[in-house]
Structures are given as C-alpha cells and as structure tokens.
Amino acid sequence: MPLESGLIAYAALANLALARPKHRPMSPLLLMASPAVARKLGVLLLLLSVLTAMLRFGVAQGVVGWIGQLCVAGAVLVLLMSWRSRVALMLGLPALLVAMLVMLF
C-alpha cells in the first residue's frame, strides 16, 4: 500500500500542532512558520493528502485508505510528541519531501 498520503497527513498534523501555542517550541525550529501560516498550510496539506489517496485508489477506497493512514499518522505524531516533541515537529518537512519523491517515481 502506498504511504505518500500518510506522510503528507503527518506533515499536515505537524503543521496544525505548530499552529497551537501549547505545542510551539520556545526556541524556533528551522523553517518554522507563523501560527496562521502553519494552520493554513496544515489544512492545505490535509486536502492534498486526501486528493492523493483518491487519485491513487479511487474515490471509495481512497477515502477509507486516507482515514486509516490519517489515524496512523496522528498516532505516530502523538507518541513522538510525548517522547521528543521537537523531533516530532521537525519530521514534518522530511515526511513531506519523501512523499513528494515517492509520488514522482
């Protein structure tokens, strides 16, 4: 099963976490967006994630696959944020880049 929609969903959830003051690190991360930009980017990445799943699997199976991958991405983000929050937030960009590379090949 292709995982690019799950990787994009992870990046989206990491951006949505960065939009909340509770999860923003005190010292800024590399390439950290403002809360408003992070929120908008998170929503756009969620839309890209669902569109990727729909194009890959078709509409009916794509939505079901996307929900499953979104749940796994959310669980991974929550577990990483409870252990190493800075690492969890910094992994959003590499996850997005890997997903784009997987979609190209």
C-alpha positions, 0 to 999 in steps of 0.5 A: 500500500502506498504511504505518500498520503500518510506522510503528507497527513503527518506533515499536515498534523505537524503543521496544525500542532505548530499552529497551537501555542501549547505545542510551539517550541520556545526556541524556533525550529528551522523553517518554522512558520507563523501560527496562521501560516502553519494552520493554513498550510496544515489544512492545505496539506490535509486536502492534498493528502486526501486528493492523493489517496483518491487519485491513487485508489479511487474515490471509495477506497481512497477515502477509507485508505486516507482515514486509516493512514490519517489515524496512523499518522496522528498516532505516530505524531502523538507518541513522538510528541510525548517522547521528543516533541521537537523531533516530532515537529521537525519530521514534518518537512522530511515526511513531506519531501519523501512523499513528494519523491515517492509520488514522482517515481 
